[in-house]
């Protein structure tokens, strides 16, 4: 235990400047690393309640109902809420999507999902977990596009997670969405609750930046630090983005703490439509003062509640699935073999 604690202590004290670019939470095109300058500025910001600003927030909830190792039964749904002047005035949530996936048909499901969204796969995929991630992300990006088309200049669209493509999605899917935000002068922002970004020898980037901020601007400040800039900006110091169809990724990546007493800092991605960085983060801070979710934008917390699949709902869904299997003619023993996980028996 002492060895593990000592290792973690040394890890978090790493003074390296390189930020890794993991495939499952990318900062830049594959194979790149970001050099975070030691003098990268930590900027304090105020709080703007954003009177009259309309905010759309998008999230997806999903769960595995049955993990049969060679097959999964999954449920997922995407939703959008609209928020203005501290009031949520509209909620829209998909009906639950149910899908049974096997290892053998995962590849076809993946290819068909991308085809229906107008993009061509750039890698083969047969992993069930990866297919589920793709289906969730496609549902989310579809709603982001719809929200941008409905939003007016100066509005804000919030997304749960990064604004970069996931490990199994081609960049061609998201670059038009970034461009649409710029054309409509809408600020598009993604907030990642649990970032995998790493500093130096795998020290968590968000924690490392927060420790530095507490030393430089104090423990009770709101602040942000820019990790990467707009890849297509003329004065961008970072490596150019992958150019797909004439457009690269247009999002900037930050680490930010959005409330003075907020217990967390987050990775924040932004495609800025009209606002400066300072104006945008002041607006985000104004949305992050709800006592129940202090330091996290309230519209994202609300949409998470709308799409989440809590334990009691999953229990009901598994019960309904069991009864449907019995009606299809499966015996009680067969249903138990399909739906029970013996690990739960061992761990009881």
Secondary structure, 3 states (H helix, E strand, C coil): CHHHHHHHHHHHCCCCCEECCCCCCCCCCCCCCEECCCCCCEEECCCCCCCCCEEEEEEEEEEEEEECCCEEEEEEEEEEEEEECCEEEEEEECCCEEEEEECCCHHHHHHHHHHHCCCCCCCCCCCHHHHHHHHHHHHHHHHHHHHHHHCCCCCEEEEECCCCCCCCCCCHHHHHHHHHHHHCCCEEEEEECCCCCEECCCEEHHHHHHHHHHHHCCCCCCEEEEEECCCCCCCCCCCCCCCECCECCCCEEEEEECCCCCCCCEEEEEECCCCCHHHHHHHHHHCCCCHHHCCCCHHHHHHHHHHCCCHHHHHHHHHHHHHHHHHCCCCHHHHHHHHCCHHHHHHC
